[in-house]
Amino acid sequence: MSILEDIKYNFRQSSNTLKQLILINVIVFVVLIVLRTILVLTGGSGVYDLIMRYLALNSYPLTFITRPWTLITYFFTHEGFLHIIFNMLNLYWFGQIVREYLGEKKLLSLYVLGGLAGGILYLLCYNFIPYFADRAAYSMMIGASASVLAVVVGAAVLLPNYAFNLILIGPIKIKYIAAFLVLLSISGAVGDNAGGNIAHIGGAILGWAFIKQLQRGNDMGRPIHAVIGFFSGLFKRRPNLKVTHRRSTTASSTPTNGSKSAFGQPGKPSQNEIDRILDKISSSGYESLSKDEKQKLFQASQKD
């Protein structure tokens, strides 16, 4: 199977969000490398710089207003190998935790909202804090670090005692890894990469708030999926209406959420059930769930 077929296969899978996010970042990175090489060799380096200006998030308000899409494109764009490798490894490790315990849609919500929060905090700080005033006119930002840190902090808030085995160090709880990365970003908020580190902090705050709100029964990612659902619906073919006749049947009772209907289709778990399960995960861990509770959590992650 060719690389192109592998990519198509991964994007055809409905429950493959983590790989799809990583693939989008890698594809954009590879395309930019090839473009930069071709354009520099042919004397068109200025064209490459122009392309980057339309992908990167610029802190100057008048520039941003003319390129609002950069609030999204910036967190799918990288230039340095170490930058993208570090980001994608963290996204893979911590994204697997979020996907396993909360589902594909929550992972996507964390990534997108983290990037948006990081970009907005970057814009606000560079335009309202005097320390950054002299940089705002020419500062640009790229990279998925804010989105990734939202996923890292989200995983740490959800399962603080989950441990990774680090080379030369041994097992370490992810709450300490997340705390170290946040502290690193705070210390760099006045350095050469101040804008990037400010964005990291925005992503971290979003990751913490997202999980806390989820544990209270509030899904901050619903607007994201409403927008995605709207645009994806524009490109879906509507099936032809077909009228069929079904013999009437009676049921002894009306099906409720979490039960089976009269025709044997599984119902959707209620929000109260999901809230109770999330509270149980927060207090006792995922392994404390029963098989039925794990199934309900899986159903909710696929349908919400």
Secondary structure, 3 states (H helix, E strand, C coil): CCHHHHHHHHHHCCCCHHHHHHHHHHHHHHHHHHHHHHHHHCCCHHHHHHHHHCCCEECCHHHHHHCCCHHHHHHHCCCCHHHHHHHHHHHHHHHHHHHHHHCHHHHHHHHHHHHHHHHHHHHHHHHHCHHHCCCCCCCEECCCHHHHHHHHHHHHHHCCCCEEEECCCEEEEHHHHHHHHHHHHHHCCCCCCHHHHHHHHHHHHHHHHHHHHHHCCCCCCHHHHHHHHHHHHHCCCCCCCCCCCCCCCCCCCCCCCCCECCCCCECCCCHHHHHHHHHHHHHHCHHHCCHHHHHHHHHHHHHC
